[in-house]
Amino acid sequence: MSSRPVELTHLSTTLVGKDHRAVEQLVQGLRPRNANPATYAAAVNAGTVDDQIRRFRELSEAGVAEVMISLPDLETLDSVAEVISAFRM
């Protein structure tokens, strides 16, 4: 029997803002009314473009070959595109 490499895939909710102020505004605007802002931010992996690039690089270094994300706010697509662009070959 030949061995085949295992490829890891990571699925996460990702909230991306241009800067820390934008992230804070997104968290405040999207979190459920009774949710603690910090808890909600952690649940959706809220962060700036640079934060997300760093997070996905760490996942890659841990062996993740593919990432699928769920976006809680489609208005952030431009910021998400910046993150994706950092990984183009």
C-alpha positions in Angstrom: 0.0 0.0 0.0 1.4 3.4 -1.0 1.1 6.3 1.4 -0.4 9.5 0.2 0.1 12.8 1.9 -2.8 14.2 3.9 -3.9 17.7 3.0 -5.5 19.7 5.8 -8.3 22.1 5.2 -9.4 24.8 7.6 -12.9 26.3 7.8 -13.5 29.4 9.8 -15.6 32.5 10.0 -13.5 35.5 9.2 -14.3 39.2 9.7 -11.8 41.5 8.1 -11.4 45.3 8.5 -9.0 47.7 6.9 -7.7 48.8 10.3 -8.4 48.4 14.0 -11.1 51.1 14.0 -12.9 49.4 11.1 -12.7 46.0 12.9 -14.2 47.6 16.0 -17.0 49.1 14.1 -17.8 45.9 12.3 -17.9 44.0 15.6 -20.2 46.5 17.2 -22.5 46.6 14.2 -22.7 42.8 13.6 -22.6 41.2 17.0 -25.9 40.0 18.4 -27.4 42.5 20.9 -26.6 40.5 24.0 -23.2 39.3 22.9 -20.0 40.5 24.5 -18.0 42.3 21.8 -14.7 40.5 22.7 -16.5 37.1 22.6 -18.1 37.9 19.3 -14.8 39.1 17.8 -13.1 35.9 18.9 -15.9 33.8 17.5 -15.6 35.4 14.0 -11.8 35.7 14.0 -12.1 39.5 13.7 -9.0 41.3 12.6 -7.3 43.7 10.3 -5.9 42.6 6.9 -2.5 42.3 8.4 -3.9 40.2 11.3 -5.6 37.8 8.9 -2.5 37.5 6.7 -0.5 36.6 9.8 -3.2 34.1 11.0 -3.4 32.3 7.6 0.4 32.2 7.4 0.5 30.5 10.8 -2.1 28.0 9.6 -0.1 27.3 6.5 3.0 26.7 8.6 1.0 24.3 10.7 0.3 22.3 7.6 -3.0 23.7 6.3 -3.1 23.5 2.5 -6.5 25.0 1.9 -8.7 27.5 3.8 -12.4 28.1 3.4 -14.0 31.1 5.0 -17.4 32.2 5.9 -17.9 35.9 5.8 -20.4 37.5 8.4 -20.4 40.7 6.3 -20.1 40.8 2.5 -19.2 44.5 2.6 -15.7 43.4 3.7 -14.9 41.7 0.3 -12.3 44.3 -0.6 -10.5 43.6 2.6 -10.7 39.9 2.1 -9.4 40.3 -1.4 -6.3 42.0 0.1 -5.7 39.0 2.3 -6.1 36.5 -0.6 -3.7 38.6 -2.7 -1.0 38.0 -0.1 -1.1 34.3 -0.9 -1.1 34.4 -4.7 1.8 32.7 -6.3 
